Amino acid sequence: MDLSQLQALAATVDGGTLEAAARTLHVTPSAISQRIRALENSVGSVLLARSKPVVPTPAGVAYLRLARQIDALATDAAAEATGTAEQLPRIPIAVNGDSLATWVMPALAELAGDMVFDIHREDQDHSAQLLRDGTVMAAITTEARPVQGCTSVRLGAMRYRPVASPEFAERWFASGVDARSLAVAPVVVFDRKDDIQDRFLRSAGPGLTPPRHYVPVSADFAEAVLLGFGWAMLPDQQSLEPEREGRLVELSPTGHDTVVLHWQQWSLRTTALDRVAAAIAAAAARSLDQS
């Protein structure tokens, strides 16, 4: 295989079509097709499913990750050799919505002039998959065990508690927070992958299916709770100040849920990725529970 073949593979997956890859690499679609076919012949496997958009096969995932790692190393080497970079290094990372809305963005802001970020918002229980398929170089995840080819470092924990606006609590939980009231009180849920509210419901009783509001943006999710759409499990980073101001109340002093976060990144070392890891670790030490 050669670098142009790997570049063609990555550009086709990123663009979704041979034509999009051709525009990115300034060649013809026929040239892209020939490079991918040559790569497949050299490795003895089909690497792309010719769907719309094209997607990597299981064998293609490994070579897609290799293509992106080589590109990252090449960009880093060029910057080191010349002292300047023709293009800013691209750092794709996966971050859960609550971390993104509270402590991660300020950590990345100081680096934004030296690199470009491709941030994938993904639930912390599912972000490791983006590492496995090579979509991202690093991820904030609940998985402590390193993904193959990655390192893992514990960042700290986010504590979630069930909260609601005072008016909502007075209407729906006037007689207490129990299985009967939780079965009918509306709940705010982030998306269909969000299980943290259901874990609290299961602790109160089996088979509770209250009405649900789906609000798939972290800041808007917290705002929906403040506005009285329903109750939800919010991280302390979003709930403590509104509680001090009297705009939220805690529903159960024993209903805490702690989510331990880890930083996983490719094992390869680049200057840009090391700087991101250091910034994330420093921000986590300031913002997360380290006990």
ZIWODA-V866928 format. One record per residue. PHI is phi in whole degrees, 0 to 359 (none if undefined). Layout:
phi
PHI
PHI
This chain:
phi
none
227
299
296
292
294
298
295
299
295
294
290
294
296
276
91
215
297
295
295
296
298
295
295
263
60
225
272
304
297
295
298
300
295
294
293
296
295
295
298
295
288
263
76
215
284
256
232
274
282
261
233
284
293
225
287
284
307
292
292
302
297
283
295
298
299
300
287
292
296
298
295
293
294
298
295
295
297
295
291
288
257
82
221
244
296
220
293
298
261
241
275
224
252
223
290
300
293
294
297
279
242
237
281
301
300
293
278
301
291
256
295
276
250
201
246
255
246
267
256
279
217
306
298
277
236
292
298
297
291
289
298
268
83
292
235
270
205
206
267
217
274
282
277
289
299
297
306
84
232
249
227
228
289
265
142
235
253
263
249
224
285
224
202
291
304
294
295
298
293
285
262
234
299
262
115
263
215
301
295
287
291
289
242
286
300
237
262
236
291
202
290
272
286
249
291
293
293
297
293
297
296
290
270
168
282
69
280
230
288
299
234
257
260
228
272
227
301
295
290
300
297
296
298
294
299
278
91
298
180
266
196
271
248
289
305
299
256
254
297
295
301
293
298
275
82
266
224
229
278
272
212
290
249
265
285
225
255
248
272
252
231
257
248
215
306
291
296
251
231
300
295
293
297
293
296
300
294
294
295
298
294
293
296
297
277
250
254
287
261
283
